[in-house]
């Protein structure tokens, strides 16, 4: 597995040709093509790392991030492209996260790094201090129940469908819709209250 110079914080810059799907790359990797893994890693490192970082402390997020990639490497020989690769990868990540929560036996921590992305649809004064905004978003995200926070982050970071999120989290689509609705409502209300201060 390649060792990144720094942990990713933005979207991957690599734009693959349309015919080169994630599923095809994972199949190639399973057949021994290391370059295919490099491309998958470049495509998904940012969203995967942010998924952990927004729910755990930085050291724990780094450990879980590495563990998710290791699980993918170990599972390459048993991979079958029966669904989207992204759903497969984030199912592995979800399992790593749940293991970490069980290990910690406490509510996860969140460290948001992209307030513009999180404050979707909320008007915030341009003069607001970015550090204060990040701190406020940190508090709002941390206050969300774990399952609402995870559903919201999966939708924002991965673009997975409701059905894929439901399968990944072992819940119903209506439950996922409800979690997303409550999470968005709480985030918007919290940001609106902050902007009004």
SERO-317414 format. One record per residue (C-alpha): x, y, z; residue in one letter; residue number from 1. Coordinates in steps of 0.2 Angstrom, whole numbers. Last residue first. Layout:
SERO-317414
<east=X, north=Y, up=Z, res=a, n=NUM>
...
END
This chain:
SERO-317414
<east=-128, north=178, up=86, res=x, n=197>
<east=-139, north=176, up=70, res=x, n=196>
<east=-126, north=166, up=61, res=x, n=195>
<east=-124, north=154, up=76, res=x, n=194>
<east=-143, north=151, up=76, res=x, n=193>
<east=-143, north=148, up=58, res=x, n=192>
<east=-129, north=136, up=59, res=x, n=191>
<east=-137, north=126, up=73, res=x, n=190>
<east=-154, north=126, up=64, res=x, n=189>
<east=-145, north=120, up=48, res=x, n=188>
<east=-136, north=106, up=57, res=x, n=187>
<east=-151, north=100, up=67, res=x, n=186>
<east=-162, north=100, up=51, res=x, n=185>
<east=-149, north=91, up=41, res=x, n=184>
<east=-146, north=78, up=54, res=x, n=183>
<east=-165, north=75, up=57, res=x, n=182>
<east=-168, north=73, up=38, res=x, n=181>
<east=-153, north=62, up=36, res=x, n=180>
<east=-158, north=51, up=50, res=x, n=179>
<east=-176, north=50, up=44, res=x, n=178>
<east=-171, north=45, up=26, res=x, n=177>
<east=-159, north=32, up=33, res=x, n=176>
<east=-174, north=25, up=43, res=x, n=175>
<east=-185, north=25, up=28, res=x, n=174>
<east=-171, north=16, up=18, res=x, n=173>
<east=-171, north=2, up=31, res=x, n=172>
<east=-155, north=-2, up=42, res=x, n=171>
<east=-140, north=-13, up=41, res=x, n=170>
<east=-128, north=2, up=40, res=x, n=169>
<east=-121, north=-3, up=23, res=x, n=168>
<east=-137, north=-9, up=16, res=x, n=167>
<east=-146, north=7, up=21, res=x, n=166>
<east=-132, north=17, up=14, res=x, n=165>
<east=-133, north=8, up=-2, res=x, n=164>
<east=-152, north=10, up=-3, res=x, n=163>
<east=-151, north=29, up=1, res=x, n=162>
<east=-139, north=31, up=-13, res=x, n=161>
<east=-120, north=33, up=-10, res=x, n=160>
<east=-114, north=51, up=-14, res=x, n=159>
<east=-98, north=47, up=-4, res=x, n=158>
<east=-94, north=61, up=7, res=x, n=157>
<east=-111, north=70, up=9, res=x, n=156>
<east=-122, north=54, up=10, res=x, n=155>
<east=-110, north=44, up=21, res=x, n=154>
<east=-107, north=59, up=32, res=x, n=153>
<east=-126, north=61, up=35, res=x, n=152>
<east=-129, north=43, up=38, res=x, n=151>
<east=-114, north=43, up=50, res=x, n=150>
<east=-120, north=58, up=60, res=x, n=149>
<east=-138, north=52, up=61, res=x, n=148>
<east=-132, north=35, up=67, res=x, n=147>
<east=-120, north=43, up=80, res=x, n=146>
<east=-133, north=55, up=87, res=x, n=145>
<east=-129, north=73, up=83, res=x, n=144>
<east=-120, north=83, up=96, res=x, n=143>
<east=-103, north=80, up=89, res=x, n=142>
<east=-109, north=87, up=73, res=x, n=141>
<east=-115, north=103, up=81, res=x, n=140>
<east=-100, north=105, up=92, res=x, n=139>
<east=-88, north=103, up=78, res=x, n=138>
<east=-98, north=115, up=67, res=x, n=137>
<east=-96, north=128, up=81, res=x, n=136>
<east=-77, north=125, up=82, res=x, n=135>
<east=-76, north=126, up=63, res=x, n=134>
<east=-85, north=143, up=63, res=x, n=133>
<east=-74, north=150, up=77, res=x, n=132>
<east=-59, north=145, up=67, res=x, n=131>
<east=-66, north=153, up=51, res=x, n=130>
<east=-70, north=169, up=59, res=x, n=129>
<east=-86, north=175, up=53, res=x, n=128>
<east=-84, north=190, up=41, res=x, n=127>
<east=-93, north=182, up=27, res=x, n=126>
<east=-109, north=181, up=37, res=x, n=125>
<east=-116, north=163, up=36, res=x, n=124>
<east=-131, north=158, up=25, res=x, n=123>
<east=-135, north=140, up=27, res=x, n=122>
<east=-139, north=129, up=12, res=x, n=121>
<east=-124, north=117, up=15, res=x, n=120>
<east=-115, north=122, up=31, res=x, n=119>
<east=-105, north=106, up=30, res=x, n=118>
<east=-96, north=109, up=13, res=x, n=117>
<east=-92, north=127, up=18, res=x, n=116>
<east=-86, north=121, up=35, res=x, n=115>
<east=-73, north=109, up=28, res=x, n=114>
<east=-61, north=102, up=41, res=x, n=113>
<east=-73, north=94, up=53, res=x, n=112>
<east=-65, north=86, up=68, res=x, n=111>
<east=-78, north=74, up=76, res=x, n=110>
<east=-76, north=63, up=92, res=x, n=109>
<east=-85, north=47, up=94, res=x, n=108>
<east=-97, north=43, up=109, res=x, n=107>
<east=-89, north=31, up=121, res=x, n=106>
<east=-86, north=12, up=122, res=x, n=105>
<east=-69, north=15, up=114, res=x, n=104>
<east=-67, north=-2, up=108, res=x, n=103>
<east=-85, north=-3, up=103, res=x, n=102>
<east=-83, north=13, up=94, res=x, n=101>
<east=-67, north=7, up=85, res=x, n=100>
<east=-76, north=-9, up=79, res=x, n=99>
<east=-90, north=1, up=73, res=x, n=98>
<east=-78, north=12, up=63, res=x, n=97>
<east=-69, north=-3, up=55, res=x, n=96>
<east=-86, north=-10, up=50, res=x, n=95>
<east=-91, north=6, up=43, res=x, n=94>
<east=-75, north=7, up=33, res=x, n=93>
<east=-77, north=-10, up=26, res=x, n=92>
<east=-95, north=-5, up=21, res=x, n=91>
<east=-87, north=11, up=14, res=x, n=90>
<east=-76, north=1, up=2, res=x, n=89>
<east=-90, north=-10, up=-4, res=x, n=88>
<east=-102, north=4, up=-7, res=x, n=87>
<east=-88, north=13, up=-17, res=x, n=86>
<east=-85, north=-3, up=-27, res=x, n=85>
<east=-103, north=-3, up=-32, res=x, n=84>
<east=-112, north=-19, up=-33, res=x, n=83>
<east=-108, north=-38, up=-37, res=x, n=82>
<east=-90, north=-34, up=-42, res=x, n=81>
<east=-83, north=-50, up=-33, res=x, n=80>
<east=-69, north=-47, up=-21, res=x, n=79>
<east=-62, north=-63, up=-12, res=x, n=78>
<east=-44, north=-61, up=-18, res=x, n=77>
<east=-44, north=-43, up=-14, res=x, n=76>
<east=-50, north=-45, up=4, res=x, n=75>
<east=-33, north=-43, up=13, res=x, n=74>
<east=-30, north=-27, up=3, res=x, n=73>
<east=-47, north=-20, up=7, res=x, n=72>
<east=-45, north=-24, up=25, res=x, n=71>
<east=-28, north=-15, up=25, res=x, n=70>
<east=-36, north=0, up=17, res=x, n=69>
<east=-49, north=1, up=31, res=x, n=68>
<east=-36, north=-2, up=44, res=x, n=67>
<east=-26, north=13, up=37, res=x, n=66>
<east=-41, north=24, up=39, res=x, n=65>
<east=-45, north=17, up=56, res=x, n=64>
<east=-27, north=21, up=62, res=x, n=63>
<east=-28, north=39, up=55, res=x, n=62>
<east=-45, north=42, up=62, res=x, n=61>
<east=-39, north=36, up=79, res=x, n=60>
<east=-25, north=49, up=79, res=x, n=59>
<east=-36, north=63, up=72, res=x, n=58>
<east=-50, north=60, up=85, res=x, n=57>
<east=-65, north=51, up=78, res=x, n=56>
<east=-81, north=55, up=68, res=x, n=55>
<east=-76, north=69, up=56, res=x, n=54>
<east=-59, north=61, up=54, res=x, n=53>
<east=-66, north=44, up=49, res=x, n=52>
<east=-77, north=49, up=35, res=x, n=51>
<east=-64, north=63, up=30, res=x, n=50>
<east=-51, north=49, up=27, res=x, n=49>
<east=-63, north=39, up=16, res=x, n=48>
<east=-68, north=55, up=6, res=x, n=47>
<east=-50, north=60, up=3, res=x, n=46>
<east=-42, north=43, up=-1, res=x, n=45>
<east=-55, north=37, up=-13, res=x, n=44>
<east=-49, north=42, up=-31, res=x, n=43>
<east=-30, north=41, up=-27, res=x, n=42>
<east=-32, north=24, up=-18, res=x, n=41>
<east=-42, north=17, up=-33, res=x, n=40>
<east=-28, north=23, up=-45, res=x, n=39>
<east=-14, north=16, up=-34, res=x, n=38>
<east=-24, north=-1, up=-33, res=x, n=37>
<east=-25, north=-2, up=-52, res=x, n=36>
<east=-6, north=1, up=-53, res=x, n=35>
<east=-3, north=-14, up=-42, res=x, n=34>
<east=-11, north=-26, up=-55, res=x, n=33>
<east=-11, north=-43, up=-47, res=x, n=32>
<east=-28, north=-51, up=-52, res=x, n=31>
<east=-37, north=-43, up=-37, res=x, n=30>
<east=-30, north=-26, up=-43, res=x, n=29>
<east=-38, north=-29, up=-60, res=x, n=28>
<east=-54, north=-33, up=-52, res=x, n=27>
<east=-53, north=-18, up=-41, res=x, n=26>
<east=-49, north=-7, up=-56, res=x, n=25>
<east=-64, north=-14, up=-65, res=x, n=24>
<east=-76, north=-11, up=-51, res=x, n=23>
<east=-69, north=7, up=-49, res=x, n=22>
<east=-73, north=10, up=-67, res=x, n=21>
<east=-61, north=13, up=-81, res=x, n=20>
<east=-73, north=16, up=-96, res=x, n=19>
<east=-76, north=35, up=-91, res=x, n=18>
<east=-57, north=39, up=-91, res=x, n=17>
<east=-51, north=43, up=-74, res=x, n=16>
<east=-51, north=60, up=-66, res=x, n=15>
<east=-37, north=61, up=-53, res=x, n=14>
<east=-38, north=77, up=-42, res=x, n=13>
<east=-44, north=67, up=-27, res=x, n=12>
<east=-55, north=78, up=-16, res=x, n=11>
<east=-48, north=87, up=-2, res=x, n=10>
<east=-41, north=83, up=16, res=x, n=9>
<east=-29, north=69, up=12, res=x, n=8>
<east=-17, north=63, up=25, res=x, n=7>
<east=1, north=69, up=21, res=x, n=6>
<east=15, north=61, up=12, res=x, n=5>
<east=4, north=46, up=8, res=x, n=4>
<east=12, north=28, up=10, res=x, n=3>
<east=7, north=17, up=-4, res=x, n=2>
<east=0, north=0, up=0, res=x, n=1>
END
